[in-house]
Amino acid sequence: MSFWRKIKETISGEQRRVTTSQTKNVNHDASHYAIVDAEVGMNDKKIHDIGAIKFDGAIFHSTNKSDLLHFLNDVDFVCGHNIIHHDSKYLFADSGKRWVMVDTLYMSPLLSPNDRITACLKTTNYCATR
């Protein structure tokens, strides 16, 4: 299946079966998504802020991880920028997460191929400065 076909299916909200290491044969509805961002201190590695918005327009703003998990109860897809390798380890590491994670970090080179940060991603997989 092509990359673009997967994106089209996700945008159209088609229900499909997804099997991952944490979820076996669970129906996921792509129209049930949330976009999540966390601010984590560089020195203390503590969560200083969490923000999220769900498919139905509901908004979450707090520092409480338990409240976030309750907020995401009816969500199948969690989206965010660098959520897989950064935010999720602070937000969901001990939660037994069941969501399909969509990381927009990997879409950046497609959306803005001439951006300096994109060049860093392409050549080194990471860039600490802008």
Protein Blocks (a to p, Z undefined) as FASTA:
>chain_A
ZZklmmmmmmnopacddddfkbghiacdfklccdddddddfklopafbdcdddfkopacd
dfbfklmmmmmmmpcbdcdehklmmmmmmmmmmnopabdcddfklmmmmmmmmbmklmmm
mmnopafbZZ
